Amino acid sequence: MTKHTPIDRANPTRASRRNSSLFERADAAFGLDGMGPAAVPSNLPENENHMQQAVDRAAEAGLREQSPEAEPQYQARAGAPQPRPEPRVTLCGPHAKIDRDTLRKAGLIVPGDPVTGLLEEFRIIKRELLADARAAQDAKAQRILICSPHSGDGKTFCASNLAIALSAERDVEVLLIDADVMKPSITRRFGIGSELGFMDAVVDRGQRPEELAMSTDIEGLFIMSAGSSSARDAEYLASARTGHVLDRLTRGAPNRFVIFDTPPALAASPAAELASHVGQAVLVARADDTSRAALEDAQQLLSACPDIKLLLNAAQFSPSGRRFGEYYGEEKD
């Protein structure tokens, strides 16, 4: 090992410098003896508790960040800015009074009338649709397309009854849209006048769709007529404008459901065009009439919708003996 001789810093000799370590030579050359912690200024304000106050503020900030009941302003500083909820679009069309006798003649559910088997059936159907929509947590799942392979299968009957049954839910709004532009029938079935409607909102970019949704005297139920028809309806429905219209009708309203009554899937294209804008589709088949091949073909046309359900209409036989509605008329034991 190399032997190091201490340096006489007052009178260093050349030999002593040569035999010293690098640290000692650096100390002699640059004078490191003066380095050390800075002295505390003598003019600091007198405050016996300033250190304790700093500790208390730090502890309080830490508790606010960890506590779930922290004040919003502290949470906002600690994390990323929270997105603002979308403003709710209010349906604000003209008001229409629905003739209950017209509903009865059409074989539809009549709000306020005694419970029937028909009402019980659609209560079960709506429960599954509601559950799937809420599980999805997506505005598209709030849009439900009702379709059938052929005319006469009962799609409009099912769409109308489903809308009435859904509107009975607490804090739920239902907008029933007549999307069968060539053969509209929703307003006639409800006994109300036909106004500007769905296709007018799709064609006219200056038209606000919420202004075409008619409120009714059935609480929670709104109706939009089919509107004006043209030879270019399919092209209009395939445009980006359709998505804008439907997004606006459900914007900021997680408890609003839009039900579409569309033309038969195997007879006209609107059902296939609208399938990409909805989260659920109900394919109505008529018992002992609709063929399996027709159902498979219609399902393929509606494949843009991620969730297609089958509804069997006009069934006369139940292997389990299901008889909804009769229980309410039975005498109590």
Backbone hydrogen bonds, N-H to C=O, Kabsch-Sander energy under -0.5 kcal/mol:
donor,donor_aa,acceptor,acceptor_aa,energy
5,T,19,N,-0.9
9,R,7,I,-1.1
17,R,13,T,-2.1
18,R,14,R,-2.2
19,N,15,A,-2.0
20,S,16,S,-0.5
20,S,17,R,-0.7
25,R,21,S,-2.6
26,A,22,L,-2.5
27,D,23,F,-2.2
28,A,24,E,-2.2
29,A,25,R,-2.4
30,F,26,A,-2.8
31,G,27,D,-1.6
34,G,31,G,-0.7
35,M,32,L,-1.6
44,L,41,P,-0.6
47,N,45,P,-0.6
50,H,47,N,-1.2
53,Q,49,N,-2.5
54,A,50,H,-1.7
55,V,51,M,-2.0
56,D,52,Q,-2.5
57,R,53,Q,-2.3
58,A,54,A,-2.0
59,A,55,V,-2.3
60,E,56,D,-2.4
61,A,57,R,-2.1
62,G,58,A,-2.0
63,L,59,A,-2.1
64,R,60,E,-2.0
65,E,61,A,-1.7
66,Q,62,G,-1.5
67,S,63,L,-1.9
70,A,67,S,-1.4
74,Y,71,E,-0.9
75,Q,71,E,-1.8
76,A,72,P,-2.6
77,R,73,Q,-1.3
78,A,74,Y,-1.8
79,G,75,Q,-2.2
89,V,251,R,-2.0
90,T,88,R,-0.6
92,C,90,T,-0.5
92,C,210,E,-1.8
93,G,213,A,-1.6
96,A,215,S,-2.6
98,I,96,A,-0.5
99,D,190,F,-1.0
100,R,98,I,-0.7
103,L,99,D,-1.4
104,R,100,R,-2.2
105,K,101,D,-2.4
106,A,102,T,-1.5
107,G,104,R,-1.3
108,L,103,L,-2.7
113,D,110,V,-2.0
120,E,116,T,-2.0
121,E,117,G,-2.3
122,F,118,L,-2.0
123,R,119,L,-1.8
124,I,120,E,-1.6
125,I,121,E,-1.8
126,K,122,F,-2.5
127,R,123,R,-1.6
128,E,124,I,-1.4
129,L,125,I,-1.7
130,L,126,K,-2.9
131,A,127,R,-2.2
132,D,128,E,-2.2
133,A,129,L,-2.1
134,R,130,L,-2.4
135,A,131,A,-2.0
136,A,132,D,-1.8
137,Q,133,A,-1.3
138,D,133,A,-0.7
141,A,138,D,-1.0
142,Q,138,D,-0.5
142,Q,139,A,-1.2
143,R,140,K,-1.9
144,I,142,Q,-0.6
144,I,258,V,-3.2
145,L,280,Q,-2.4
146,I,260,F,-2.8
147,C,145,L,-0.5
147,C,282,V,-2.6
153,D,150,H,-0.9
158,C,154,G,-2.2
159,A,155,K,-2.7
160,S,156,T,-2.4
161,N,157,F,-2.0
162,L,158,C,-2.4
163,A,159,A,-2.0
164,I,160,S,-2.0
165,A,161,N,-2.6
166,L,162,L,-2.5
167,S,163,A,-1.9
168,A,164,I,-0.7
168,A,165,A,-0.8
169,E,166,L,-1.9
172,V,169,E,-1.1
173,E,255,N,-2.3
174,V,220,G,-3.1
175,L,257,F,-3.2
176,L,174,V,-0.6
176,L,222,F,-2.9
177,I,175,L,-0.6
177,I,259,I,-3.3
178,D,224,M,-2.5
179,A,177,I,-1.1
179,A,261,D,-1.9
181,V,179,A,-1.4
189,R,185,S,-2.2
190,F,186,I,-1.6
191,G,187,T,-0.5
191,G,188,R,-0.8
192,I,187,T,-2.4
195,E,193,G,-0.5
198,F,225,S,-2.8
199,M,226,A,-2.3
200,D,197,G,-0.5
201,A,197,G,-1.5
202,V,198,F,-1.8
203,V,199,M,-2.5
204,D,200,D,-2.3
205,R,203,V,-0.8
207,Q,204,D,-1.5
208,R,206,G,-0.5
211,E,208,R,-1.4
212,L,209,P,-1.9
213,A,210,E,-0.7
214,M,212,L,-0.9
214,M,223,I,-2.8
215,S,94,P,-1.2
216,T,221,L,-1.2
217,D,96,A,-0.8
219,E,217,D,-0.7
221,L,218,I,-2.4
222,F,174,V,-3.1
223,I,214,M,-2.4
224,M,176,L,-2.7
233,D,230,S,-1.1
236,Y,232,R,-2.2
237,L,233,D,-2.4
238,A,234,A,-1.4
239,S,236,Y,-1.2
242,T,239,S,-1.0
243,G,239,S,-0.6
244,H,240,A,-1.6
245,V,241,R,-2.4
246,L,242,T,-2.3
247,D,243,G,-2.4
248,R,244,H,-1.9
249,L,245,V,-1.6
250,T,246,L,-0.9
250,T,247,D,-0.6
251,R,247,D,-0.6
251,R,248,R,-0.6
253,A,250,T,-1.6
256,R,253,A,-1.7
257,F,173,E,-3.0
257,F,255,N,-0.5
258,V,142,Q,-2.4
259,I,175,L,-2.7
259,I,257,F,-0.5
260,F,144,I,-2.6
261,D,177,I,-2.5
261,D,259,I,-0.5
262,T,146,I,-1.9
262,T,260,F,-0.7
265,A,148,S,-2.7
266,L,149,P,-1.6
267,A,264,P,-1.5
268,A,264,P,-1.8
272,A,269,S,-0.6
273,E,269,S,-2.0
274,L,270,P,-2.6
275,A,271,A,-1.2
276,S,272,A,-0.5
276,S,273,E,-0.7
277,H,274,L,-2.0
278,V,275,A,-0.9
279,G,140,K,-2.3
279,G,143,R,-1.4
280,Q,143,R,-1.5
281,A,307,D,-2.4
282,V,145,L,-3.4
283,L,281,A,-0.6
283,L,309,K,-3.5
284,V,147,C,-3.5
284,V,282,V,-0.7
285,A,311,L,-3.0
287,A,285,A,-0.5
287,A,313,N,-2.9
289,D,286,R,-1.9
290,T,286,R,-2.3
295,L,291,S,-1.8
296,E,292,R,-2.5
297,D,293,A,-2.1
298,A,294,A,-2.5
299,Q,295,L,-2.6
300,Q,296,E,-1.8
301,L,297,D,-1.7
302,L,298,A,-1.6
303,S,300,Q,-1.3
305,C,302,L,-2.2
309,K,281,A,-3.4
309,K,307,D,-0.5
311,L,283,L,-2.5
313,N,285,A,-3.5
313,N,311,L,-0.7
321,G,318,S,-1.6
326,E,323,R,-1.1
328,Y,325,G,-0.5
329,G,326,E,-1.2
330,E,326,E,-0.5
330,E,327,Y,-1.2
